[in-house]
Amino acid sequence: MITEKERLRQHWFCALKITPQSKQSGMIGRKHFYTAPKKRAYVDTLATMMLRSRPDEPLEGLLELSVVFTFPHMVDQAKEDVAKLPDLDNLLKPLKDSMKGIIYADDGQVAKYGRVEKRFGDTPGIDIWIKKLC
């Protein structure tokens, strides 16, 4: 039987109360990427927020990542407006960058995505679940 301590080592959850932002880096020349200071500050803010609920040690092994990005409702908003939100892959980039070294050693450990979605809700935020695969 698995102990509670071992179960907690295999699963991690965090709810961040922040409006999600995407990461869009530009290229300078052929080899260098540029990230706007505002986007870098967003990644730093996410990392600081995760420090409060990080595991005792970074998770090891292969991981499954599930994320729900919740954006604030707007007046007279139609369900189709979800398509106007940032792309999921651009929402995931700063989140995965901010978890590196805090939640896991490297974002290459994410071997599988579970539930990944963007939606509107009463409270903006990012809900993150990580499950250890092996």
Backbone as JSON, one array per atom type, in Angstrom:
{
  "sequence": "MITEKERLRQHWFCALKITPQSKQSGMIGRKHFYTAPKKRAYVDTLATMMLRSRPDEPLEGLLELSVVFTFPHMVDQAKEDVAKLPDLDNLLKPLKDSMKGIIYADDGQVAKYGRVEKRFGDTPGIDIWIKKLC",
  "N": [[0.85, -1.19, 0.0], [0.48, 2.21, -0.77], [1.98, 4.98, 0.83], [0.8, 8.06, 2.35], [2.69, 10.09, 2.18], [4.3, 9.18, 0.07], [2.38, 9.21, -1.98], [1.95, 11.95, -2.21], [4.39, 12.67, -3.24], [4.13, 11.78, -5.79], [2.16, 13.23, -6.99], [1.15, 16.57, -7.71], [-0.34, 19.69, -7.06], [-1.44, 22.97, -7.87], [-2.95, 26.12, -7.49], [-3.03, 29.07, -9.06], [-3.67, 32.43, -8.59], [-3.96, 34.43, -10.92], [-4.1, 36.34, -13.91], [-3.87, 34.62, -16.89], [-1.18, 34.8, -19.27], [0.29, 34.92, -22.53], [3.33, 33.72, -24.08], [5.34, 35.28, -26.29], [7.98, 35.23, -28.15], [10.36, 37.14, -29.92], [12.52, 37.05, -32.77], [15.89, 37.92, -33.07], [18.06, 38.58, -35.46], [19.64, 35.58, -36.66], [20.11, 33.69, -34.69], [19.41, 34.47, -32.1], [16.98, 34.92, -29.56], [14.39, 37.08, -28.43], [12.83, 38.11, -25.51], [10.24, 39.99, -24.32], [10.5, 42.42, -21.69], [8.17, 42.61, -20.07], [6.97, 40.11, -20.41], [8.98, 38.48, -19.39], [8.91, 39.3, -16.74], [6.4, 38.3, -16.06], [6.84, 35.5, -16.14], [8.68, 35.34, -14.05], [7.03, 36.17, -11.93], [5.15, 34.07, -11.87], [6.88, 31.98, -11.12], [7.66, 32.84, -8.56], [5.18, 32.71, -7.25], [4.77, 29.96, -7.33], [6.74, 29.03, -5.67], [5.7, 29.05, -3.14], [4.14, 26.78, -2.9], [5.63, 24.64, -3.64], [7.0, 21.29, -4.13], [8.85, 19.37, -1.65], [11.24, 18.52, -2.79], [12.38, 18.9, -6.18], [10.27, 17.35, -8.61], [10.94, 14.12, -9.93], [11.76, 12.1, -12.81], [9.53, 11.01, -15.49], [6.72, 13.06, -16.36], [3.23, 13.9, -16.23], [1.39, 16.6, -17.35], [-1.28, 18.67, -16.52], [-3.4, 21.39, -17.19], [-5.49, 24.18, -16.52], [-6.41, 27.14, -17.87], [-7.87, 30.01, -16.81], [-9.7, 32.73, -17.84], [-10.83, 36.1, -17.2], [-14.36, 36.85, -17.25], [-16.04, 38.74, -19.79], [-18.15, 41.51, -20.61], [-21.24, 40.62, -22.11], [-20.3, 38.26, -23.39], [-19.67, 35.8, -25.78], [-19.67, 32.22, -26.16], [-18.05, 31.41, -28.23], [-15.99, 33.19, -28.19], [-13.81, 32.16, -26.88], [-12.04, 31.19, -28.71], [-10.66, 33.44, -29.41], [-8.84, 33.84, -27.46], [-5.37, 33.6, -26.28], [-3.19, 31.22, -27.98], [-2.99, 27.83, -26.87], [-0.43, 26.59, -26.76], [1.24, 28.81, -26.57], [0.44, 29.77, -24.12], [1.27, 27.75, -22.44], [4.09, 27.81, -22.59], [5.37, 29.99, -20.96], [4.5, 29.12, -18.46], [5.59, 26.51, -18.16], [8.29, 27.25, -18.29], [8.5, 28.71, -15.93], [8.25, 26.77, -13.98], [10.51, 25.29, -14.07], [13.22, 23.99, -12.32], [11.99, 24.5, -9.92], [9.52, 23.1, -9.56], [10.0, 20.87, -11.15], [13.06, 19.46, -12.47], [13.66, 19.94, -15.19], [11.89, 21.07, -18.07], [11.72, 19.17, -20.03], [11.01, 16.83, -18.84], [8.3, 16.63, -18.93], [6.3, 14.45, -20.3], [3.84, 13.89, -21.19], [0.65, 15.29, -21.85], [-2.22, 15.94, -19.96], [-5.33, 17.01, -19.21], [-5.71, 19.98, -20.85], [-6.69, 23.17, -21.14], [-8.36, 26.25, -22.11], [-10.43, 28.77, -20.8], [-13.32, 30.78, -19.87], [-14.08, 32.33, -16.75], [-15.35, 33.1, -13.42], [-13.29, 33.75, -11.67], [-10.12, 34.64, -12.52], [-7.28, 32.6, -13.31], [-4.76, 30.0, -12.94], [-4.84, 26.62, -12.94], [-2.99, 23.89, -11.98], [-1.98, 20.58, -12.45], [0.17, 17.95, -11.7], [1.31, 14.78, -12.48], [3.22, 12.02, -11.58], [4.7, 9.83, -13.84], [6.46, 7.67, -13.91]],
  "CA": [[0.0, 0.0, 0.0], [1.24, 3.46, -0.9], [1.8, 5.9, 1.96], [0.36, 9.41, 1.99], [3.88, 10.86, 1.81], [4.68, 8.73, -1.26], [1.35, 9.71, -2.9], [2.2, 13.37, -2.43], [5.57, 12.78, -4.1], [3.76, 11.4, -7.15], [1.17, 14.17, -7.5], [1.32, 17.94, -7.23], [-1.39, 20.6, -7.54], [-1.28, 24.37, -7.49], [-3.93, 27.05, -8.07], [-2.45, 30.41, -9.06], [-4.65, 33.5, -8.82], [-3.32, 35.38, -11.82], [-4.65, 36.28, -15.27], [-2.89, 34.0, -17.78], [-0.6, 35.56, -20.38], [1.05, 34.08, -23.44], [4.73, 34.11, -24.31], [5.64, 35.41, -27.72], [9.34, 35.72, -28.3], [10.74, 37.55, -31.25], [13.86, 36.64, -33.13], [16.82, 38.98, -33.46], [19.07, 37.89, -36.26], [19.36, 34.18, -36.95], [20.38, 32.79, -33.58], [19.06, 35.02, -30.79], [15.58, 35.19, -29.31], [14.14, 38.2, -27.54], [11.61, 38.04, -24.73], [9.93, 41.32, -23.8], [10.62, 42.5, -20.22], [6.87, 42.35, -19.44], [6.78, 38.65, -20.42], [9.97, 37.92, -18.45], [8.38, 39.59, -15.41], [5.29, 37.37, -15.86], [7.45, 34.21, -15.8], [9.24, 35.5, -12.7], [5.9, 36.21, -11.0], [4.65, 32.7, -11.75], [7.87, 31.21, -10.35], [7.55, 33.27, -7.16], [3.94, 32.17, -6.72], [4.92, 28.51, -7.17], [7.64, 28.74, -4.55], [4.89, 28.88, -1.92], [3.52, 25.45, -2.82], [6.5, 23.67, -4.31], [7.29, 20.08, -3.37], [10.11, 19.44, -0.88], [12.3, 18.37, -3.77], [11.81, 18.88, -7.52], [9.79, 16.05, -9.05], [11.87, 13.42, -10.8], [11.18, 11.17, -13.75], [8.6, 11.53, -16.49], [5.56, 13.68, -15.75], [2.04, 14.29, -17.0], [0.98, 17.95, -16.97], [-2.63, 19.12, -16.83], [-3.51, 22.81, -16.87], [-6.69, 24.92, -16.95], [-6.2, 28.59, -17.86], [-9.17, 30.67, -16.7], [-9.66, 34.16, -18.13], [-12.02, 36.78, -16.66], [-15.51, 37.09, -18.13], [-16.23, 40.09, -20.29], [-19.56, 41.81, -20.8], [-21.87, 40.06, -23.31], [-19.31, 37.39, -24.01], [-20.18, 34.57, -26.38], [-18.81, 31.06, -25.96], [-17.11, 31.36, -29.34], [-14.88, 34.1, -27.92], [-12.67, 31.4, -26.37], [-11.11, 31.08, -29.83], [-9.9, 34.68, -29.49], [-7.82, 33.82, -26.41], [-4.07, 33.15, -26.8], [-3.02, 29.8, -28.27], [-2.6, 27.03, -25.71], [1.01, 26.38, -26.7], [1.86, 30.04, -26.09], [0.13, 29.88, -22.69], [2.07, 26.74, -21.74], [5.53, 28.13, -22.58], [5.85, 30.68, -19.76], [4.19, 28.31, -17.29], [6.62, 25.47, -18.06], [9.56, 27.92, -17.97], [8.5, 29.15, -14.53], [8.31, 25.6, -13.09], [11.84, 24.69, -14.18], [14.07, 24.17, -11.14], [11.16, 24.65, -8.72], [8.6, 21.96, -9.49], [10.78, 19.79, -11.75], [14.4, 19.91, -12.86], [13.68, 20.41, -16.57], [10.58, 20.89, -18.71], [11.79, 17.98, -20.85], [10.41, 15.74, -18.08], [6.88, 16.56, -19.27], [6.22, 13.47, -21.38], [2.45, 13.72, -21.57], [-0.31, 16.28, -21.4], [-3.54, 15.46, -19.61], [-6.32, 18.04, -19.54], [-5.15, 21.31, -21.09], [-7.76, 23.96, -21.74], [-8.53, 27.66, -21.78], [-11.86, 29.02, -20.64], [-13.68, 31.97, -19.12], [-14.63, 32.02, -15.44], [-15.53, 34.22, -12.51], [-12.01, 34.08, -11.06], [-9.01, 34.27, -13.41], [-6.21, 31.85, -12.65], [-4.15, 28.85, -13.6], [-4.85, 25.41, -12.11], [-1.95, 23.0, -12.5], [-1.86, 19.26, -11.84], [1.27, 17.17, -12.25], [1.29, 13.39, -12.05], [4.44, 11.31, -11.91], [4.38, 8.67, -14.67], [7.31, 6.54, -13.51]],
  "C": [[0.89, 1.25, 0.0], [0.94, 4.38, 0.29], [1.36, 7.26, 1.46], [1.55, 10.26, 1.53], [4.34, 10.48, 0.39], [3.68, 9.22, -2.31], [1.59, 11.17, -3.22], [3.44, 13.59, -3.29], [5.23, 12.5, -5.56], [2.76, 12.36, -7.78], [1.44, 15.55, -6.92], [0.22, 18.8, -7.86], [-1.1, 22.0, -7.04], [-2.34, 25.19, -8.2], [-3.35, 28.46, -7.94], [-3.54, 31.42, -9.4], [-3.99, 34.62, -9.61], [-3.98, 35.26, -13.19], [-3.58, 35.72, -16.19], [-2.43, 34.94, -18.89], [0.17, 34.59, -21.27], [2.48, 34.58, -23.55], [4.95, 34.14, -25.81], [7.01, 36.06, -27.83], [9.58, 36.11, -29.74], [12.16, 37.12, -31.53], [14.67, 37.85, -33.56], [17.95, 38.29, -34.21], [18.68, 36.44, -36.48], [19.44, 33.28, -35.73], [19.87, 33.26, -32.22], [17.56, 35.3, -30.7], [15.46, 36.31, -28.3], [12.82, 37.98, -26.83], [11.39, 39.41, -24.1], [10.04, 41.32, -22.27], [9.31, 42.2, -19.49], [6.6, 40.84, -19.36], [7.75, 37.97, -19.47], [9.48, 38.13, -17.02], [7.22, 38.65, -15.07], [5.82, 35.99, -15.45], [8.02, 34.26, -14.38], [8.14, 35.52, -11.63], [5.31, 34.82, -10.79], [5.58, 31.86, -10.88], [7.78, 31.56, -8.87], [6.29, 32.71, -6.52], [4.06, 30.66, -6.47], [5.85, 28.14, -6.03], [6.87, 28.45, -3.26], [4.33, 27.47, -1.78], [4.37, 24.36, -3.48], [6.67, 22.4, -3.47], [8.62, 20.24, -2.62], [11.33, 19.36, -1.78], [11.66, 18.41, -5.16], [11.4, 17.46, -7.92], [10.78, 15.43, -10.02], [11.1, 12.51, -11.75], [10.25, 11.85, -14.74], [7.3, 11.98, -15.85], [4.43, 13.9, -16.75], [1.57, 15.63, -16.47], [-0.44, 18.23, -17.44], [-2.77, 20.56, -16.36], [-4.86, 23.35, -17.36], [-6.38, 26.4, -16.77], [-7.58, 29.24, -17.84], [-8.99, 32.18, -16.87], [-10.92, 34.82, -17.58], [-13.11, 36.94, -17.71], [-15.51, 38.53, -18.6], [-17.72, 40.29, -20.54], [-20.05, 41.24, -22.13], [-20.93, 39.15, -24.09], [-19.96, 36.11, -24.54], [-19.17, 33.44, -26.16], [-17.74, 30.97, -27.04], [-15.89, 32.25, -29.1], [-13.66, 33.39, -27.34], [-11.62, 31.26, -27.46], [-10.23, 32.32, -29.96], [-8.82, 34.78, -28.41], [-6.49, 33.36, -27.0], [-4.04, 31.64, -27.05], [-2.54, 29.06, -27.02], [-1.09, 26.83, -25.62], [1.74, 27.62, -26.22], [1.54, 30.32, -24.62], [0.99, 28.91, -21.88], [3.54, 27.12, -21.6], [5.97, 28.87, -21.32], [5.58, 29.88, -18.48], [5.26, 27.24, -17.09], [7.98, 26.08, -17.72], [9.62, 28.27, -16.48], [8.61, 27.97, -13.55], [9.69, 24.95, -13.08], [12.69, 25.02, -12.96], [13.3, 24.33, -9.85], [10.27, 23.42, -8.54], [9.28, 20.72, -10.06], [12.11, 20.36, -12.2], [14.39, 20.54, -14.26], [12.33, 20.15, -17.22], [10.56, 19.73, -19.7], [11.21, 16.76, -20.15], [8.92, 15.58, -18.39], [6.76, 15.69, -20.52], [4.8, 13.34, -21.93], [1.63, 14.89, -21.06], [-1.62, 15.57, -21.08], [-4.54, 16.49, -20.11], [-5.6, 19.38, -19.68], [-6.22, 22.11, -21.8], [-7.69, 25.42, -21.32], [-10.03, 27.9, -21.73], [-12.05, 30.37, -19.95], [-14.28, 31.53, -17.79], [-14.73, 33.26, -14.59], [-14.2, 34.69, -11.92], [-10.89, 33.67, -12.0], [-7.94, 33.51, -12.63], [-5.7, 30.72, -13.52], [-4.16, 27.7, -12.6], [-3.92, 24.4, -12.76], [-1.96, 21.69, -11.72], [-0.68, 18.56, -12.5], [1.21, 15.78, -11.63], [2.59, 12.74, -12.49], [4.08, 10.04, -12.68], [5.23, 7.46, -14.3], [8.38, 6.98, -12.54]]
}
